Amino acid sequence: MIDLPLAAELVLVLLLVATLDTQPDTQTSPPADLAGSKEPEVQPVQPGEPVWSPQLDRHAQRILHLERCAARGTGNGGRKP
């Protein structure tokens, strides 16, 4: 007669061993589905090229101001409703 708890335990161990991750082989090329998923290259910034415009600076200052107001609990940027 088959011992059912032992058979169930053996099946469970077999499933666990089958799903274990193995060490990836670094000598082989990456799988085809991962080959095209590398990050795009970042273009270097040329010297003298503006990176931060006055409009971006004003926008960043406004966001910081709104975050400070939200932290204080005023919620509307300090303006009257």
Biotite code that builds the C-alpha atoms (Angstrom):
import biotite.structure as struc

atoms = struc.array([
    struc.Atom([0.000, 0.000, 0.000], chain_id="A", res_id=1, res_name="MET", atom_name="CA", element="C"),
    struc.Atom([1.236, 3.522, -0.813], chain_id="A", res_id=2, res_name="ILE", atom_name="CA", element="C"),
    struc.Atom([1.857, 5.854, 2.107], chain_id="A", res_id=3, res_name="ASP", atom_name="CA", element="C"),
    struc.Atom([-0.138, 8.955, 1.043], chain_id="A", res_id=4, res_name="LEU", atom_name="CA", element="C"),
    struc.Atom([1.560, 11.526, 3.333], chain_id="A", res_id=5, res_name="PRO", atom_name="CA", element="C"),
    struc.Atom([4.981, 10.353, 2.147], chain_id="A", res_id=6, res_name="LEU", atom_name="CA", element="C"),
    struc.Atom([3.897, 10.471, -1.508], chain_id="A", res_id=7, res_name="ALA", atom_name="CA", element="C"),
    struc.Atom([2.490, 13.976, -1.041], chain_id="A", res_id=8, res_name="ALA", atom_name="CA", element="C"),
    struc.Atom([5.707, 15.104, 0.622], chain_id="A", res_id=9, res_name="GLU", atom_name="CA", element="C"),
    struc.Atom([7.785, 13.641, -2.216], chain_id="A", res_id=10, res_name="LEU", atom_name="CA", element="C"),
    struc.Atom([5.651, 15.435, -4.818], chain_id="A", res_id=11, res_name="VAL", atom_name="CA", element="C"),
    struc.Atom([6.008, 18.695, -2.893], chain_id="A", res_id=12, res_name="LEU", atom_name="CA", element="C"),
    struc.Atom([9.784, 18.308, -2.684], chain_id="A", res_id=13, res_name="VAL", atom_name="CA", element="C"),
    struc.Atom([9.918, 17.484, -6.390], chain_id="A", res_id=14, res_name="LEU", atom_name="CA", element="C"),
    struc.Atom([7.975, 20.651, -7.232], chain_id="A", res_id=15, res_name="LEU", atom_name="CA", element="C"),
    struc.Atom([10.183, 22.761, -4.979], chain_id="A", res_id=16, res_name="LEU", atom_name="CA", element="C"),
    struc.Atom([13.368, 21.404, -6.499], chain_id="A", res_id=17, res_name="VAL", atom_name="CA", element="C"),
    struc.Atom([12.007, 21.871, -10.020], chain_id="A", res_id=18, res_name="ALA", atom_name="CA", element="C"),
    struc.Atom([11.245, 25.550, -9.391], chain_id="A", res_id=19, res_name="THR", atom_name="CA", element="C"),
    struc.Atom([14.529, 26.485, -7.731], chain_id="A", res_id=20, res_name="LEU", atom_name="CA", element="C"),
    struc.Atom([16.500, 29.171, -9.524], chain_id="A", res_id=21, res_name="ASP", atom_name="CA", element="C"),
    struc.Atom([19.850, 28.042, -10.766], chain_id="A", res_id=22, res_name="THR", atom_name="CA", element="C"),
    struc.Atom([22.934, 30.215, -11.075], chain_id="A", res_id=23, res_name="GLN", atom_name="CA", element="C"),
    struc.Atom([22.898, 31.912, -14.482], chain_id="A", res_id=24, res_name="PRO", atom_name="CA", element="C"),
    struc.Atom([25.742, 30.932, -16.739], chain_id="A", res_id=25, res_name="ASP", atom_name="CA", element="C"),
    struc.Atom([27.721, 34.107, -17.391], chain_id="A", res_id=26, res_name="THR", atom_name="CA", element="C"),
    struc.Atom([29.617, 32.531, -20.274], chain_id="A", res_id=27, res_name="GLN", atom_name="CA", element="C"),
    struc.Atom([26.582, 32.290, -22.545], chain_id="A", res_id=28, res_name="THR", atom_name="CA", element="C"),
    struc.Atom([24.696, 35.098, -24.230], chain_id="A", res_id=29, res_name="SER", atom_name="CA", element="C"),
    struc.Atom([21.491, 36.448, -22.640], chain_id="A", res_id=30, res_name="PRO", atom_name="CA", element="C"),
    struc.Atom([18.149, 34.982, -23.707], chain_id="A", res_id=31, res_name="PRO", atom_name="CA", element="C"),
    struc.Atom([16.553, 36.474, -26.803], chain_id="A", res_id=32, res_name="ALA", atom_name="CA", element="C"),
    struc.Atom([13.699, 38.087, -24.854], chain_id="A", res_id=33, res_name="ASP", atom_name="CA", element="C"),
    struc.Atom([16.136, 39.954, -22.601], chain_id="A", res_id=34, res_name="LEU", atom_name="CA", element="C"),
    struc.Atom([18.530, 40.985, -25.351], chain_id="A", res_id=35, res_name="ALA", atom_name="CA", element="C"),
    struc.Atom([16.391, 43.935, -26.473], chain_id="A", res_id=36, res_name="GLY", atom_name="CA", element="C"),
    struc.Atom([15.491, 45.139, -22.986], chain_id="A", res_id=37, res_name="SER", atom_name="CA", element="C"),
    struc.Atom([18.682, 47.002, -22.169], chain_id="A", res_id=38, res_name="LYS", atom_name="CA", element="C"),
    struc.Atom([18.424, 50.617, -21.074], chain_id="A", res_id=39, res_name="GLU", atom_name="CA", element="C"),
    struc.Atom([18.779, 53.291, -23.728], chain_id="A", res_id=40, res_name="PRO", atom_name="CA", element="C"),
    struc.Atom([22.069, 55.125, -23.841], chain_id="A", res_id=41, res_name="GLU", atom_name="CA", element="C"),
    struc.Atom([22.081, 58.591, -22.304], chain_id="A", res_id=42, res_name="VAL", atom_name="CA", element="C"),
    struc.Atom([23.350, 61.344, -24.539], chain_id="A", res_id=43, res_name="GLN", atom_name="CA", element="C"),
    struc.Atom([26.154, 63.338, -22.909], chain_id="A", res_id=44, res_name="PRO", atom_name="CA", element="C"),
    struc.Atom([25.479, 67.012, -22.261], chain_id="A", res_id=45, res_name="VAL", atom_name="CA", element="C"),
    struc.Atom([27.570, 69.305, -24.393], chain_id="A", res_id=46, res_name="GLN", atom_name="CA", element="C"),
    struc.Atom([29.500, 72.072, -22.602], chain_id="A", res_id=47, res_name="PRO", atom_name="CA", element="C"),
    struc.Atom([27.698, 75.396, -22.808], chain_id="A", res_id=48, res_name="GLY", atom_name="CA", element="C"),
    struc.Atom([24.364, 73.715, -23.508], chain_id="A", res_id=49, res_name="GLU", atom_name="CA", element="C"),
    struc.Atom([21.675, 74.933, -21.063], chain_id="A", res_id=50, res_name="PRO", atom_name="CA", element="C"),
    struc.Atom([20.389, 72.143, -18.866], chain_id="A", res_id=51, res_name="VAL", atom_name="CA", element="C"),
    struc.Atom([18.209, 74.098, -16.432], chain_id="A", res_id=52, res_name="TRP", atom_name="CA", element="C"),
    struc.Atom([16.076, 76.893, -17.843], chain_id="A", res_id=53, res_name="SER", atom_name="CA", element="C"),
    struc.Atom([14.512, 79.734, -15.831], chain_id="A", res_id=54, res_name="PRO", atom_name="CA", element="C"),
    struc.Atom([11.072, 78.229, -16.536], chain_id="A", res_id=55, res_name="GLN", atom_name="CA", element="C"),
    struc.Atom([12.148, 74.915, -15.017], chain_id="A", res_id=56, res_name="LEU", atom_name="CA", element="C"),
    struc.Atom([13.571, 76.756, -12.018], chain_id="A", res_id=57, res_name="ASP", atom_name="CA", element="C"),
    struc.Atom([10.277, 78.600, -11.392], chain_id="A", res_id=58, res_name="ARG", atom_name="CA", element="C"),
    struc.Atom([8.354, 75.361, -11.779], chain_id="A", res_id=59, res_name="HIS", atom_name="CA", element="C"),
    struc.Atom([10.625, 73.571, -9.293], chain_id="A", res_id=60, res_name="ALA", atom_name="CA", element="C"),
    struc.Atom([10.316, 76.446, -6.811], chain_id="A", res_id=61, res_name="GLN", atom_name="CA", element="C"),
    struc.Atom([6.509, 76.308, -7.085], chain_id="A", res_id=62, res_name="ARG", atom_name="CA", element="C"),
    struc.Atom([6.485, 72.548, -6.473], chain_id="A", res_id=63, res_name="ILE", atom_name="CA", element="C"),
    struc.Atom([8.728, 72.950, -3.423], chain_id="A", res_id=64, res_name="LEU", atom_name="CA", element="C"),
    struc.Atom([6.470, 75.723, -2.117], chain_id="A", res_id=65, res_name="HIS", atom_name="CA", element="C"),
    struc.Atom([3.349, 73.579, -2.571], chain_id="A", res_id=66, res_name="LEU", atom_name="CA", element="C"),
    struc.Atom([5.026, 70.627, -0.841], chain_id="A", res_id=67, res_name="GLU", atom_name="CA", element="C"),
    struc.Atom([5.957, 72.838, 2.128], chain_id="A", res_id=68, res_name="ARG", atom_name="CA", element="C"),
    struc.Atom([2.388, 74.150, 2.326], chain_id="A", res_id=69, res_name="CYS", atom_name="CA", element="C"),
    struc.Atom([1.014, 70.611, 2.153], chain_id="A", res_id=70, res_name="ALA", atom_name="CA", element="C"),
    struc.Atom([3.342, 69.576, 4.984], chain_id="A", res_id=71, res_name="ALA", atom_name="CA", element="C"),
    struc.Atom([2.079, 72.498, 7.089], chain_id="A", res_id=72, res_name="ARG", atom_name="CA", element="C"),
    struc.Atom([-1.502, 71.545, 6.306], chain_id="A", res_id=73, res_name="GLY", atom_name="CA", element="C"),
    struc.Atom([-2.597, 74.689, 4.485], chain_id="A", res_id=74, res_name="THR", atom_name="CA", element="C"),
    struc.Atom([-3.122, 72.671, 1.324], chain_id="A", res_id=75, res_name="GLY", atom_name="CA", element="C"),
    struc.Atom([-3.864, 75.600, -0.993], chain_id="A", res_id=76, res_name="ASN", atom_name="CA", element="C"),
    struc.Atom([-0.415, 77.122, -1.231], chain_id="A", res_id=77, res_name="GLY", atom_name="CA", element="C"),
    struc.Atom([-1.110, 79.788, 1.367], chain_id="A", res_id=78, res_name="GLY", atom_name="CA", element="C"),
    struc.Atom([-3.776, 81.497, -0.745], chain_id="A", res_id=79, res_name="ARG", atom_name="CA", element="C"),
    struc.Atom([-7.227, 82.439, 0.442], chain_id="A", res_id=80, res_name="LYS", atom_name="CA", element="C"),
    struc.Atom([-10.013, 80.195, -0.892], chain_id="A", res_id=81, res_name="PRO", atom_name="CA", element="C"),
])
